[in-house]
Amino acid sequence: MFAELMEILPLILPLLVVQFGLLIYCLLDLWKFSKNKRDKQDKWVWTLVVVLFGLLGALAYLVFERR
């Protein structure tokens, strides 16, 4: 099992790095660098979407919320 994991790891690791980086970028953009004043409820909803849905949530935030 360990050998199988070591074979798959080079394929999965770049995706995990991209997902983690995108998660951090979206959360920082949402909470610190936001230019428009969002209400707190909207920020919490987008935070949950980004954290719970991972890569798809981060992409949805970038497409729909950050214009």
C-alpha positions as CSV (number, residue, x, y, z in Angstrom):
1,M,0.0,0.0,0.0
2,F,2.8,2.4,0.8
3,A,4.4,1.8,-2.6
4,E,1.1,2.5,-4.3
5,L,0.8,5.8,-2.4
6,M,4.3,6.8,-3.3
7,E,3.5,6.2,-7.0
8,I,0.3,8.4,-6.8
9,L,1.8,11.2,-4.7
10,P,3.6,13.0,-7.5
11,L,0.3,13.3,-9.3
12,I,-1.8,14.4,-6.4
13,L,0.7,16.8,-4.7
14,P,0.6,19.6,-7.3
15,L,-3.2,19.6,-7.2
16,L,-3.1,19.9,-3.4
17,V,-0.6,22.8,-3.5
18,V,-2.8,24.6,-6.1
19,Q,-6.0,24.0,-4.0
20,F,-4.4,25.2,-0.8
21,G,-2.9,28.3,-2.4
22,L,-6.2,29.2,-4.1
23,L,-8.0,28.7,-0.7
24,I,-5.6,31.0,1.1
25,Y,-5.8,33.6,-1.8
26,C,-9.6,33.6,-1.8
27,L,-9.9,33.9,2.0
28,L,-7.4,36.7,2.2
29,D,-9.1,38.5,-0.7
30,L,-12.5,38.0,1.0
31,W,-11.6,39.2,4.5
32,K,-8.6,41.6,4.1
33,F,-8.3,43.0,0.7
34,S,-12.0,43.4,-0.2
35,K,-12.6,46.8,-1.8
36,N,-16.3,46.8,-1.6
37,K,-18.1,46.7,1.8
38,R,-19.8,43.4,2.2
39,D,-22.0,42.6,5.1
40,K,-20.6,40.0,7.5
41,Q,-23.3,37.4,6.6
42,D,-22.2,37.5,3.0
43,K,-18.6,37.1,4.0
44,W,-19.4,34.1,6.2
45,V,-21.4,32.4,3.4
46,W,-18.6,32.8,0.9
47,T,-16.1,31.6,3.5
48,L,-18.1,28.4,4.0
49,V,-18.4,27.9,0.3
50,V,-14.7,28.2,-0.3
51,V,-13.7,26.0,2.7
52,L,-16.3,23.3,2.3
53,F,-16.2,22.9,-1.5
54,G,-12.5,23.3,-1.9
55,L,-11.3,23.9,-5.4
56,L,-14.8,24.3,-6.8
57,G,-15.8,26.8,-4.1
58,A,-12.7,28.9,-4.7
59,L,-13.3,29.0,-8.4
60,A,-17.0,29.9,-7.8
61,Y,-15.8,32.8,-5.6
62,L,-13.4,34.0,-8.2
63,V,-16.0,33.8,-11.0
64,F,-19.1,35.1,-9.3
65,E,-18.1,37.4,-6.4
66,R,-14.8,39.0,-7.4
67,R,-15.6,41.2,-10.4
